């Protein structure tokens, strides 16, 4: 299955997950997995949040920033892959001067796909 994110309308999210600034997001979901291509604008941050029923794997495509976890902070840039397991918490910060663009896969643990 090919997913053309450019054909999915971008949704602008102010203060994503209680954070600061704005995130643009294009999402696809089959009820089990949520896939998104998003851009966190300069000076924006996704609020610190816990993955209670899902996990998240995030690949930075462009831009720079930092990932904040319960273990501390790590710089991220193109090619960085961050994994947040079920039960863990994290936040993503764009402290750069350009959009921080990333692709994320967020599977729902215990869910079953609905036939399309």
Secondary structure, DSSP 8 states (H G I E B T S, - for coil): ----GGGS--EEEETGGG-BSEEEEEEEE-SSEEEEEEEE-TT-B---EE-SSB-EEEEEEE--EEEEETTEEEEE-TT-EEEE-TT-EEEEE--SSS-EEEEEEEEBTT------
